[in-house]
Amino acid sequence: MAQHWADFQYEIYLNGMTGAVPRLPTDLTRLEKLTERRLGPGPVGYVAGSAGSGSTALANRAALDRRRIVPRMLRDVHDRDLSVRILGRELPAPLALAPVGVLSIMHPDAEPAAARAAAAQGVPYILSSASSTPLEEVAEAMGEGERWFQLYWAKDREVTRSFLRRAKAAGYTALFVTLDTPLLAWRPRDLDQAYLPFLHGVGTANYFTDPAFQAGLVKPVHEDPNAAVMHFVGMFADPAKTWPNLAFLRENWDGPIVLKGVLHPEDALLAAEAGMDGVVVSNHGGRQLAGSIAAADALPRVVEAAGDRLTVLFDSGIRTGDDIFKALALGAQAVLVGRPYAYGLGLDGQAGVEHVIRCLLAELDLTLALSGHARPTTPGPGDLVEEMTA
C-alpha cells in the first residue's frame, strides 16, 4: 500500500496525548509573521519581499483563492497514492523544494539543512546556484536524495560550463534554468534596508569555489574578497541572451532541462522547439515583475500549448495542500514550494523544513480524498469553479 501522508495528523494527535504539540503551526500561512518576529528585517524582507508594490504576489494568491474546489462524493479513495513520475524520476508526491538562494541568512545550517529535510521526506531539492553553500557540500549532505540544480545563467560561458560539469559530477540529475532574472527587479523592502546579501559575499559560494570564476580574478578570493564580489556582480545576469543561446546549455548538459519563469504559451512552444524538457509556470513568486499575470492564471494556456511535448511544473503562491490540488487540476504535473520552507528553516532548521513538507503533503492527501480523488493525476479543470469578482 502506498504511503498515506495524511497519517501525519494522527501522529500529531497521538503525540498530544503526552502533552506534546507541534513546534511550528500546521497552518503554514502563519509562518511568515512568526519569521518576521524572530529574524531581522533584512533577511525576512529579502525572502518575503516582492517587486514594486507587491501586486504580483497578491495576484498569485488571489488567482488561487478565486478558484474553488467542487468535491465529488461516494468515490473509493481508501487506497491513495500520491506518487508521480517527473523528468524520468519516480517521486513519492508531486512536490519539490524550489530553488531559494542565500539560505544562510535564514539559518546557519542553510542549504544543507533544507537538502537533508527533502531527502528525509523523499522529495527533490532544487539547489540555487546562488546558494550559501557549494553545490558539492549540499550533494554530500543529502546522500542519495533526488537533487536538481538551478542555474542563473552567467555572462561568462566558461563559468556556466564549469557549473554544469560540477553539478553533473555531484549527482544533480536535472537542470532548471531561471529565465525571469536578466536584471534584479525594483524591490522596495530590500532597497529600504539597503540590503543585498551578494554584496557581502553571501550567496556566492558556488562562484567563489569555481575554478573558472577564480581564473578571472587578479587575486584569490580570500586576498581580495571585494574584488571577487564585484567580479560576481558583473557576470551574474545577462539581459542579452535569447532563445538560440539555449543550444549552449543543451550541448553542455545531457539530462533534462527545465525553463523556469514561463508565463506565455508562445514561450512554451519556443521551449519545446529548442529541445527543452519542461517549463515551470512561475513569476518568481512576484519578486521580479510588478503587475505581472498571476502564475495560476497563466497555467492553463501554457499547459495547452505544451501538450505532451513538455513537463509542466508550477510555482508562485503555493501555501497549502489545496493550493497544490488547484495547480494539479489546472494541468501542472507537480509544484515547487519556496517561501514556506524558507520560513520553516528560519524558525526550526531542518526540522522546520520537514514540518512544512509533511504539512503540505498531509493536507494535499486529505484534499484529494475529500474531493473524490485517489491519485494526483486525476484532478482536472472540471473539479474547479472560478468565483466571479465584482
N, C-alpha and C positions, 0 to 999 in steps of 0.2 A: 504493500500500500504506500502511496506517495505521502510525503510529509504534509501534515496539516499545520500550516503556520499559525492558524487561529488558536491552536492549543496554548500559545503564549499567554492568552488571557487567563486560562485556568492555572498556569504556573504562577501568575501574579496573585490570583485569589488564594491559592494554597499557601504561598509564602505569607500572605496576610494573616493566616491563622496563627502564625508565630509572632505576629506584630510587625512584620516587615512590609514596607511599601516601596514602590519604585523610587529610585533616587532622582529620576527626572520625570516630568509629566508625560503621560501617554497621549495627551493632546499635543501633537508636535507643533501646532501653531503658537503655543506658548513659549517655545524655546528662544525666539528672538528677543523678547523682552527680558527674559532671565539672563541671557547672554549680555545684553546691554547693561544690566545692573552689576555684572561681575567683571566685565572686561572694560578696558579703556575705550574712549570714543574713536580713536584712530583705528584700531583693529576691527571693532564692531562696524564702524562706518564703512570700512573697506569691503567687508563681506556683505553687509546688509544694504549698502547704498546702491543707488541706481543712477542712470543718466538723467540729466535735466531735472525736471520736477518729479520724476518717478512715475510718469504717466504710463510708460510701457509696462512696468512691473505691476501697476494697478490693473492695467488691461489684461495682463496674463491671468490674474486671479479672477477678474470679472468674467472672462471667457469660460473659465472652468465652472465657476459658480452658476453662471447663467444656464448651463446645461444640467438637466435633472434626469436622474435615472428612473426608468419605468420598470419596476420589478415584475417578474413572471412567477406564478405560483405552481405548486404541485409538480415540480421537476425534481428528478433524483439528483441531489447534489451531495450525497453521502461520501462518495469516493472522489475527492477533488485532487487535482494535480496541477500545480502552477508552473511546472517545468516548460521550457521553450528551447528551441534551437535558434541561436542568433549568431550570424557570421561564422557558421560552421562549428559552433561550440554548443554543447548541451549545458544549459543553465537551470538551476532549481526554481527560478522565478524570473519574470520579465522586468528585472531591475538591475541597474548598475550604479555605482557611485560616480558621479560626474567629476570631471577634472576641475579642481579648485586649487589655485596656486597659493603660495606663501603661507601654508598652514601653520608654520611656527609662530605666527602672530596670534594664533588661537590657542595653541597648547605646545609646550616644549617637545612633546613626543611627535608632533607634526604628522607628516605623511606616513611614516611607518606605522603609527597607531591606527590611522584610518585604513591602511592596507591590511594590517593584521585583522581588523574587525571585519572587513569584507571577506577575507579568506576564511575566517572562522564561520561565517554565515553562508559561504559558498557563492557569493555574488561577485561579479567582476569589479575591479578597481581600475579607474582610468586615471593615470598619473599625469598631472600637468607638467609640461616642460618648464613652467615657471615655479617649480617646487622648491621647497627649502632644503630638500634632501636629495643627493644624487640618485639617479634612477636605479643604479645597481644596488644601493643600500635598501631602497624600497622593495626591490625584487627579492632580495635576501630575506627581508622581514616577513614577506607573505608566503614564502616557501613555494608550494605547488599551486597556490591560488591563481585564479584566472586574472590576468593583468593586461590592460591595453594602454597604449601611450598616446597622449595628446600633444600635438605639435603646434606651437606658434612659429609660423614659417618665417625664418630669419632671412635677412638680405644676403647673408654670406652663404653661398651654396655649400662650401666645404663644412661649415658648422652644421648645416642641415644634414648633409650626408653622414657626418660623424654621429649625430644624434640618432639617426636611423640605424646605423650599424650597432651602436651601443644598445639601443632598445631591443633589437633583434637578438643580440648575444645574451641579453639579460632575460629573455623569455617572454617579452611582450608580444602578443600574437596578432593584435590589430592596431592600426594607426588611425587616430582621429585628428583631422586637420581643421583647426578653427579658422573660419574664413571671415568672421564678422569683426575682426580686430585689426584692420590695417592701420588704424590710429586709435589711441586711447580716447574715450568719449569724455565729454564735459560732465564730471561727477561732483556735484556740489558738496557732498558730505566729505569727500577726500580733500577737495580744494579748501573748504573752510578750516580744515585742520592742517593744511599744507602737508598731507600725509601720503607718501608714495613709497611703499616698502623697498622697491627696487633701488631707489637712490641710496639706501642704507645697506645695500648688498644682500637683501632678503628676497628670496625667490630667484636667485641667480645660481643656485648650486650646480645645476646641470651645465651651465655655461662655464663657470669658473673651474670646473673639473674636466672640461673638454679639451683634448689636445689641439683641435683645430681652432678653437677660440683662443687658447693660450698662445698659439702661434702668431696671432695678430697683436699681441701685446709687446711693448718695449721691455717691460719688467714683469717678473712673476706677480701673480695676484697679491700675494702677501706683502710684497715690497711696495706696491703702489695700488692699493685697493680702489682709490678714487678713479684712477685711470681705467681700471678694469670695469667699474660701474659705467663710466662714460662710453667705453667700447661696447658694452652690452646695450646701452640705451640707443646707440647709433645703429645697431643691427636688429633690434628686437622685432620690428614690424616693417612691412614693405607694401606701401599702398600702390605700387606699380605692377603688382602681379595680376595676371589674367588667366583665363581658362587653359590656354595652351601650356602654361607652366606646370600644370598637373602631370604632364608627361615625365618630368624630372622625378617626381615622387614615385610614380609607377616603376620607373627604371631602377629606383633605389630601395624599393620595399616590395617584397614578394608575398605579403599577406594581404588581408582585407584592408581597404582604405575607405574611411567614412568621412564625409564632409559635414562639419558642424556649423550651423548657422544658416541653413537653407530655409527660406520662407516663401519663395516664389516658385510656382510649378515649372516655369521655364528653366529655372536653375536646377531643378531636379532632373529635367531632361538633359541639360548640359552635363550634369554629373554622370548620368548613365552613358552618354555618348563618349565621355572622357575615360570610360572604363572603370569608374569608381564602383564600390560595392554597396555603399549605403549613404544615407544622409541623416543628420539629426535636425529635426524641425525645432529651431531654437532662436530666440532673440537675446541670448546670453543673460537670461533672467532679468531683462530690462536694463542691463548695465551698459549697453553700447549706444543704441539709437532711441532717443526720446521720441515719442509719438509713433513708434512702430506698431504694426499689426500685432495683435496678441498671437502667441505661438499656437494656441488651441484653435484659433480662427483660421490660421494658415494651414493647419494639419490636413484637413480633408482634401484640399486641392493638390497638395504635394503628394499625398497617398495616391490619388487618382493618376497623377502624371507619372509617378514612379512605377505603377503597375507591379509586375513581378520582376522588374529589372533591378530593383534596389531594395535593400533592407531599410525600413523607415523607423527611426527611433525618435523620441520626443523628450524635450526638457523645457524648462521655464515655467515656474509656478507650481510644480508638484509639492504638495504639503501633506497629503493624506492618502489613504488607500482608495477612497472613492475618486480622488483625482486621477490615480493610476487607471482605475476602471474606465473613466471617461476617455482618457487618452487611448486606451486599447480599443474602445468602442468606436473612436474616430479614425482608427486604422493604424495606429502605431503598433509595432511588434514588441516593443519594450520601452521603458522610460529610464531616464537618468535623473538622479536626485542630487542636488548640490547643497544649497544653504542649510537645510535641516541637519545634515550630518556634520557640517562645519560647526554649527551651534552645539550639537551633541559632543563633538570633540572638545570644543572650548569649555564645556561645562563638566565633562567627566572622562576625557581622554578616550582610549579605545572602548571602554565600557559604554560610554555615551554614544559612540558611533554604532555599536552593536544594538543598543537600545533603539535607536532610530530605525535601523534596518528591520528589526523584529516587529516594531510597532507598525511600520508601513505594510509589511507583508502579512501580518496578522489581520490588519484592517482590510487589505485587499482580498485576502482569503474569505473573510466574512462577507464583504461586499459582493463578491462573485456569487457566493452561495445564496445570500438573501435576495439576490437579483435573479436567481434561477440558472446559474452557470456553474459548471464544474471545471472548466478549463479557461485559461486567459485568451485563448484563440477564438472563442465563440461570441463574445460581445460584438455588436455592430451598431451602426447608426440608428437602427430601429429600437435600440434599448435606451435611447436618449430622446428627450424633447428639449427644445430651446425656449426658454421663457422670453416673452416679448418685453422689451424695455420701453418705458414711456418716452 
